[in-house]
């Protein structure tokens, strides 16, 4: 199912009216109220979808958060919504997947709110890293992010070969 999900997600994005490609790593801070300024390069990339809003949720694989444009989140939700809810494992997945999902909007100053539960989950106190990951932004505690990169950078070569090696672009070059 994983390959089918990724394939159909890729096809959707390829044919979607508004392509979103978020990249770059930016450091920022969380203020005392839990507000974060969305870096201006991301605001520029997201300018056509700013009014739609965003979704923020806990990353299921790492102690970080994921920030999605609403259109991206809706596509992901459609895939999850197609699961057969008469299977116990699917119900469990759905419950856990949606746990802590929150809708957020940017204020007039380009800030969004991260609730305390999310800050606690990701171990965020003040200094953060926002890292573009194609169709989403990962939000990390600054020290945890740099530790993760340091601890896992040796895996990049292996992961590139395993996940992308042997796959040719559609034009065959």
Rosetta blueprint (number, residue, H / E / L):
1 X L
2 X H
3 X H
4 X H
5 X H
6 X H
7 X H
8 X H
9 X H
10 X H
11 X H
12 X H
13 X H
14 X H
15 X H
16 X L
17 X L
18 X L
19 X L
20 X L
21 X L
22 X E
23 X L
24 X L
25 X E
26 X E
27 X E
28 X E
29 X E
30 X L
31 X L
32 X L
33 X L
34 X L
35 X E
36 X E
37 X E
38 X L
39 X L
40 X H
41 X H
42 X H
43 X H
44 X H
45 X H
46 X L
47 X L
48 X L
49 X L
50 X H
51 X H
52 X H
53 X L
54 X E
55 X E
56 X E
57 X E
58 X E
59 X L
60 X L
61 X L
62 X L
63 X L
64 X L
65 X E
66 X E
67 X E
68 X E
69 X E
70 X H
71 X H
72 X H
73 X H
74 X H
75 X H
76 X H
77 X H
78 X H
79 X H
80 X H
81 X H
82 X L
83 X L
84 X L
85 X L
86 X L
87 X L
88 X H
89 X H
90 X H
91 X H
92 X H
93 X H
94 X H
95 X H
96 X H
97 X H
98 X H
99 X L
100 X L
101 X L
102 X E
103 X E
104 X E
105 X L
106 X L
107 X L
108 X L
109 X L
110 X L
111 X E
112 X E
113 X E
114 X L
115 X L
116 X H
117 X H
118 X H
119 X H
120 X H
121 X H
122 X H
123 X L
124 X L
125 X L
126 X L
127 X E
128 X E
129 X E
130 X E
131 X E
132 X E
133 X L
134 X E
135 X L
136 X E
137 X E
138 X E
139 X E
140 X E
141 X E
142 X H
143 X H
144 X H
145 X H
146 X H
147 X H
148 X H
149 X H
150 X H
151 X H
152 X H
153 X H
154 X H
155 X H
156 X H
157 X H
158 X H
159 X H
160 X H
161 X H
162 X H
163 X H
164 X H
165 X L
166 X L
167 X L
168 X L
169 X L
170 X L
171 X L
172 X L
173 X L
